[in-house]
Amino acid sequence: EVLCPADFRRTWPLPRYPEIRLAPWPFAAVNRRLNALQPDAVHIATEGPIGIATRRWCVRHKVPFTTSYHTKLAEYAKAYAKLPLRLGYGLLKKFHGPASATLVPTPTIRDELVARGFEDINVWTRGVDHETFRVYPQAEREDFGPGPVFLYAGRLAVEKNLDAFLQLDLPGTKVLVGDGPYRKTLERKYPDVVFTGYRHGADLARAYASGDCFVFPSLTDTFGVVMIEAMACGLPVAAFPVTGPIDVVKEGVSGVLHEDLQAACHQAVKLPQDGVLEYARSFTWERTTDILLETLVSAKPE
């Protein structure tokens, strides 16, 4: 059984990200659903209103639960609302504290949270659909412009640090796949960049496969699923050596991490595709599912 905002009559758009919906004050509805289900164990995927209501129900009814931490909410709250990091992480620690385990996407994030006093942290990596995200024949690829094609896919938002990519002096063509609140500003600032808009599924995979190098300039992501999707399509990754890329990219094989992003781009685009594809095959949804189920089973009472 899954509870999500789509299950509720009234939802509100998240400020700055209208595509993300929140269920305001869902406590009564969540209580009714969980009272009817009487679950043995629960996994809470986010720290939003539904997650808060579910956590409260689990604590009150002494039902074991696990949580996920996959967004640096404290950093975003500081950037957008000037909330001190110490307070932000204090609130997150309080939220995740009663969980039997908190699942994080990478060892680096685990170490960061442990250093901040979080406990019972397990690594839950991510997977990719290799049937959809793959190398496409030349005839099925898009012509974005002269090569090499340096491509980014994801939300077009300030915190993704996209200016660090678009300001680079690179040969060929730069492509942004996706949409978001920062798109109009970027289109004004960088008229030579190709903007494809939102893509999904096979259309997204073909966009990846039409590039030569995937550029990931973010400094705040906890993982970056787009990187493994790009690698599964044969693209090496150029990124900064920060949380997310440090754990996802195999240096010199599937990509290059460098404090100088331009240098990373020039080096990554030369990497052999065979090594990129072989490494990408280690990220599977089967492995990801096994980790989640093992954690939930260990949380379930005897």
C-alpha positions as CSV (number, residue, x, y, z in Angstrom):
1,E,0.0,0.0,0.0
2,V,1.3,3.4,-1.0
3,L,0.2,6.8,0.4
4,C,1.0,9.8,-1.8
5,P,-0.4,13.3,-2.5
6,A,-2.4,11.9,-5.4
7,D,-4.6,10.1,-2.8
8,F,-5.8,13.3,-1.3
9,R,-8.6,15.6,-2.5
10,R,-6.8,18.8,-1.9
11,T,-3.1,19.4,-2.7
12,W,-1.0,22.5,-2.8
13,P,2.0,23.2,-5.1
14,L,5.3,23.5,-3.4
15,P,6.6,27.1,-3.5
16,R,9.1,27.5,-6.4
17,Y,8.3,23.9,-7.6
18,P,4.6,23.8,-8.7
19,E,5.1,20.3,-10.2
20,I,5.6,19.0,-6.7
21,R,2.3,18.7,-4.8
22,L,1.8,18.6,-1.0
23,A,-1.2,17.4,0.9
24,P,-2.0,20.0,3.5
25,W,-2.9,18.8,7.0
26,P,-3.3,15.1,6.1
27,F,-3.4,13.8,9.7
28,A,-7.1,12.7,9.8
29,A,-6.9,11.0,6.4
30,V,-3.6,9.3,7.2
31,N,-4.9,8.1,10.5
32,R,-8.0,6.5,8.8
33,R,-5.9,4.8,6.1
34,L,-3.4,3.4,8.6
35,N,-6.0,2.4,11.1
36,A,-7.7,0.4,8.4
37,L,-4.5,-1.2,7.1
38,Q,-2.9,-2.0,10.5
39,P,0.6,-2.3,8.9
40,D,3.3,-4.4,10.5
41,A,6.0,-2.0,9.3
42,V,6.1,1.3,7.4
43,H,8.6,3.1,5.2
44,I,8.4,6.9,5.1
45,A,9.9,8.2,1.9
46,T,9.9,12.0,2.6
47,E,9.8,14.5,5.4
48,G,6.7,16.3,4.0
49,P,3.2,16.5,5.5
50,I,2.2,12.9,4.7
51,G,5.5,11.7,6.2
52,I,5.0,13.8,9.3
53,A,1.5,12.4,9.8
54,T,2.6,8.9,9.2
55,R,5.5,9.2,11.6
56,R,3.2,10.5,14.3
57,W,0.8,7.5,13.8
58,C,3.7,5.0,13.9
59,V,5.1,6.5,17.1
60,R,1.7,6.6,18.8
61,H,0.8,3.0,17.8
62,K,4.4,1.6,18.4
63,V,4.6,0.4,14.8
64,P,8.2,0.1,13.6
65,F,9.1,2.3,10.6
66,T,12.1,3.2,8.4
67,T,12.7,6.6,6.7
68,S,14.5,7.9,3.7
69,Y,16.8,10.9,3.5
70,H,17.5,11.9,-0.1
71,T,17.4,15.7,-0.2
72,K,19.6,18.2,1.6
73,L,16.6,20.0,3.0
74,A,18.7,21.9,5.6
75,E,20.9,23.4,2.9
76,Y,17.8,24.4,0.8
77,A,16.1,25.9,3.8
78,K,19.2,27.9,4.5
79,A,19.4,29.1,0.9
80,Y,15.7,30.0,0.5
81,A,14.5,30.8,4.0
82,K,17.8,31.8,5.8
83,L,17.1,28.9,8.3
84,P,20.4,28.2,10.2
85,L,21.9,24.8,9.2
86,R,22.1,23.8,12.9
87,L,18.4,24.3,13.3
88,G,17.6,22.6,10.0
89,Y,19.6,19.5,10.8
90,G,18.1,19.5,14.4
91,L,14.6,19.3,12.9
92,L,15.7,16.5,10.5
93,K,17.4,14.6,13.4
94,K,14.2,14.8,15.4
95,F,12.1,13.5,12.5
96,H,14.3,10.6,11.7
97,G,15.4,9.7,15.2
98,P,12.6,7.3,16.2
99,A,13.1,5.3,12.9
100,S,14.5,1.8,13.2
101,A,16.7,2.8,10.2
102,T,17.2,5.8,8.0
103,L,18.1,4.9,4.4
104,V,20.5,7.2,2.5
105,P,21.7,7.0,-1.1
106,T,25.4,7.0,-0.6
107,P,28.2,6.2,1.9
108,T,29.2,9.9,1.8
109,I,25.8,11.1,2.9
110,R,25.8,8.4,5.6
111,D,29.1,9.7,7.0
112,E,27.8,13.3,6.9
113,L,24.7,12.4,8.9
114,V,26.6,10.3,11.4
115,A,29.0,13.2,12.0
116,R,26.0,15.3,12.8
117,G,24.7,12.8,15.4
118,F,22.2,10.8,13.4
119,E,22.0,7.0,14.2
120,D,21.0,3.8,12.5
121,I,21.9,5.0,9.0
122,N,21.8,2.4,6.1
123,V,23.0,2.9,2.5
124,W,20.2,2.4,0.0
125,T,21.6,2.9,-3.5
126,R,19.6,3.7,-6.6
127,G,18.9,1.7,-9.8
128,V,18.2,2.4,-13.5
129,D,15.9,0.7,-16.0
130,H,18.5,-0.7,-18.5
131,E,15.8,-1.6,-21.0
132,T,14.8,2.1,-21.4
133,F,18.2,3.8,-20.7
134,R,20.6,2.3,-23.2
135,V,22.7,3.2,-26.2
136,Y,20.4,4.1,-29.2
137,P,21.3,3.6,-32.9
138,Q,22.5,6.7,-34.6
139,A,19.3,6.9,-36.7
140,E,17.2,7.3,-33.5
141,R,19.3,10.0,-31.9
142,E,18.5,13.7,-32.0
143,D,20.6,16.3,-33.8
144,F,21.2,18.9,-31.1
145,G,23.9,20.7,-33.1
146,P,27.7,20.4,-33.7
147,G,29.6,18.0,-31.5
148,P,30.7,17.3,-29.0
149,V,27.4,17.7,-27.2
150,F,27.6,18.5,-23.5
151,L,24.3,17.7,-21.9
152,Y,22.5,18.2,-18.6
153,A,19.2,16.7,-17.6
154,G,17.1,17.5,-14.5
155,R,15.3,20.3,-12.8
156,L,16.3,23.8,-14.0
157,A,16.6,25.5,-10.6
158,V,19.1,27.8,-9.0
159,E,20.4,25.2,-6.5
160,K,21.5,23.0,-9.4
161,N,24.4,25.4,-10.1
162,L,23.7,25.4,-13.9
163,D,25.5,28.7,-14.5
164,A,28.8,26.9,-13.6
165,F,28.2,24.6,-16.6
166,L,26.7,27.1,-19.1
167,Q,29.5,29.7,-18.5
168,L,32.2,27.2,-19.6
169,D,34.1,27.8,-22.8
170,L,33.5,24.4,-24.4
171,P,33.5,23.3,-28.1
172,G,30.3,22.0,-29.7
173,T,26.8,22.4,-28.2
174,K,25.4,22.7,-24.7
175,V,21.9,21.1,-24.1
176,L,19.6,21.4,-21.1
177,V,16.9,18.7,-20.8
178,G,14.2,19.5,-18.3
179,D,12.2,22.4,-16.9
180,G,11.9,24.4,-13.8
181,P,11.7,27.9,-12.2
182,Y,15.1,29.0,-13.5
183,R,14.5,28.2,-17.2
184,K,13.4,31.6,-18.4
185,T,16.4,33.3,-16.8
186,L,18.8,30.8,-18.3
187,E,17.2,31.2,-21.8
188,R,17.8,34.9,-21.5
189,K,21.4,34.6,-20.3
190,Y,22.4,31.8,-22.7
191,P,20.7,32.1,-26.1
192,D,23.0,29.6,-27.7
193,V,22.1,26.8,-25.4
194,V,19.5,24.2,-26.6
195,F,16.5,23.8,-24.2
196,T,14.4,20.7,-24.9
197,G,11.9,21.0,-22.1
198,Y,10.6,18.2,-20.0
199,R,11.4,14.6,-21.2
200,H,10.3,11.3,-19.8
201,G,11.0,7.6,-20.4
202,A,12.3,6.7,-23.9
203,D,12.2,10.3,-25.0
204,L,14.6,11.2,-22.1
205,A,16.8,8.2,-22.8
206,R,17.1,9.2,-26.5
207,A,18.1,12.7,-25.4
208,Y,20.8,11.3,-23.2
209,A,22.0,9.0,-26.0
210,S,22.3,11.9,-28.3
211,G,24.9,13.6,-26.2
212,D,28.6,13.0,-25.8
213,C,29.2,14.0,-22.2
214,F,26.9,14.4,-19.2
215,V,27.7,17.5,-17.1
216,F,26.4,17.5,-13.5
217,P,27.4,20.9,-11.9
218,S,25.2,20.5,-8.7
219,L,27.0,20.9,-5.3
220,T,24.0,19.9,-3.2
221,D,22.6,16.6,-4.5
222,T,22.7,13.5,-2.3
223,F,22.9,11.1,-5.3
224,G,21.8,12.3,-8.7
225,V,19.9,9.5,-10.5
226,V,20.3,11.4,-13.8
227,M,24.0,10.5,-13.7
228,I,23.4,6.7,-13.7
229,E,20.7,7.1,-16.4
230,A,23.2,9.0,-18.5
231,M,25.9,6.4,-17.9
232,A,23.5,3.6,-18.9
233,C,23.0,5.5,-22.2
234,G,26.8,5.6,-22.7
235,L,27.6,9.1,-21.6
236,P,30.6,9.7,-19.3
237,V,30.0,12.2,-16.5
238,A,31.8,15.5,-15.7
239,A,31.2,16.8,-12.2
240,F,32.6,18.4,-9.1
241,P,34.1,16.1,-6.4
242,V,31.2,16.5,-4.0
243,T,28.5,14.4,-2.4
244,G,26.6,12.5,-5.0
245,P,29.2,12.3,-7.8
246,I,31.9,11.1,-5.4
247,D,29.9,7.9,-4.8
248,V,28.2,7.5,-8.2
249,V,31.1,8.2,-10.6
250,K,34.0,5.8,-11.0
251,E,36.9,8.2,-11.6
252,G,38.6,7.8,-15.0
253,V,36.2,5.0,-16.0
254,S,32.6,6.4,-16.0
255,G,33.5,10.0,-15.6
256,V,35.9,12.7,-14.3
257,L,35.6,14.7,-11.0
258,H,37.5,17.9,-10.8
259,E,37.3,21.2,-9.0
260,D,37.7,22.8,-12.5
261,L,34.5,21.7,-14.3
262,Q,35.9,22.7,-17.7
263,A,38.9,20.4,-17.2
264,A,36.5,17.6,-16.1
265,C,34.5,18.1,-19.3
266,H,37.5,18.0,-21.6
267,Q,38.8,14.8,-19.9
268,A,35.5,13.0,-19.5
269,V,34.3,13.3,-23.1
270,K,37.4,11.3,-24.2
271,L,36.6,8.3,-22.0
272,P,35.8,5.0,-23.8
273,Q,32.1,4.2,-23.8
274,D,32.6,0.5,-23.0
275,G,33.9,1.3,-19.6
276,V,31.0,3.7,-18.9
277,L,28.4,1.1,-19.9
278,E,30.0,-1.7,-17.9
279,Y,30.1,0.3,-14.8
280,A,26.5,1.5,-15.3
281,R,25.3,-2.1,-15.2
282,S,26.1,-2.3,-11.5
283,F,23.1,0.0,-10.8
284,T,19.9,-2.2,-10.9
285,W,16.5,-1.8,-9.4
286,E,16.6,-5.4,-8.3
287,R,19.6,-4.6,-6.0
288,T,17.8,-1.5,-4.8
289,T,14.6,-3.4,-4.0
290,D,16.5,-6.1,-2.1
291,I,18.1,-3.5,0.2
292,L,14.8,-1.9,1.0
293,L,13.0,-5.2,1.7
294,E,15.9,-6.4,3.9
295,T,15.6,-3.2,5.9
296,L,11.9,-3.4,6.2
297,V,12.0,-7.1,7.3
298,S,14.6,-6.3,10.0
299,A,12.2,-3.5,11.3
300,K,9.2,-5.8,11.4
301,P,8.4,-7.2,14.8
302,E,8.7,-10.9,15.4
